[in-house]
Amino acid sequence: MAIVCVAVLGALIPTLFYVLFVWWLDRYEKEPLQLLVLAFLWGAGPAALLSVGVEMALDGPSLLWRVRACGPVC
């Protein structure tokens, strides 16, 4: 559980700095905060789903490769 917390913090801290930087760049005509949150979620949601899908698709062949490469000795 601690590893998950570290991973989430490792992802959220840089994202927070990026959001603040983009918000600072838009200082003269600020977009509503709800719209900014929606835009980041719109990008983060599909990116997370796509990465999980690719990881699951590639995990099976890599598991078979590790077993075959290791052989009966391991």
C-alpha positions in Angstrom: 0.0 0.0 0.0 2.9 2.3 0.7 4.2 1.8 -2.8 0.9 2.9 -4.3 0.9 6.0 -2.2 4.5 6.9 -3.3 3.5 6.3 -6.9 0.4 8.4 -6.7 2.4 11.2 -5.0 5.1 10.9 -7.6 2.5 11.4 -10.3 0.5 14.1 -8.7 3.3 16.4 -7.5 4.7 17.1 -11.0 1.1 17.3 -12.4 0.3 20.0 -9.8 3.4 22.0 -10.9 2.4 21.7 -14.5 -1.2 22.8 -13.8 0.0 25.8 -11.8 2.4 26.7 -14.7 -0.4 26.5 -17.3 -2.7 28.5 -15.0 0.0 31.1 -14.6 0.6 31.4 -18.3 -3.2 32.0 -18.7 -3.1 34.8 -16.2 -4.8 37.5 -18.4 -7.8 35.5 -19.6 -8.2 32.7 -17.0 -10.4 29.8 -17.9 -12.8 28.6 -15.3 -11.1 26.1 -12.9 -13.8 23.5 -13.6 -12.9 23.6 -17.3 -9.2 23.2 -16.5 -9.8 20.2 -14.3 -12.1 18.7 -17.0 -9.4 19.2 -19.6 -6.7 17.4 -17.5 -9.1 14.6 -16.6 -10.1 14.3 -20.3 -6.4 13.6 -21.1 -5.5 11.6 -18.0 -8.4 9.2 -18.2 -7.8 7.8 -21.7 -4.0 7.8 -21.1 -4.4 5.7 -18.0 -6.8 3.3 -19.7 -4.6 3.0 -22.7 -1.5 2.3 -20.7 -3.3 -0.3 -18.6 -4.6 -2.0 -21.8 -1.2 -2.0 -23.4 0.5 -3.3 -20.2 -2.1 -6.1 -20.0 -1.7 -7.0 -23.6 2.1 -7.1 -23.4 2.3 -8.8 -20.0 1.3 -12.2 -21.3 4.0 -12.6 -23.9 6.7 -11.2 -21.6 5.7 -13.7 -18.9 6.0 -16.5 -21.4 9.4 -15.2 -22.6 10.7 -15.0 -19.1 9.7 -18.7 -18.4 11.2 -19.9 -21.7 14.4 -17.9 -21.3 14.9 -19.1 -17.7 14.3 -22.8 -18.5 14.0 -25.6 -16.0 17.1 -24.4 -14.1 15.2 -21.6 -12.4 
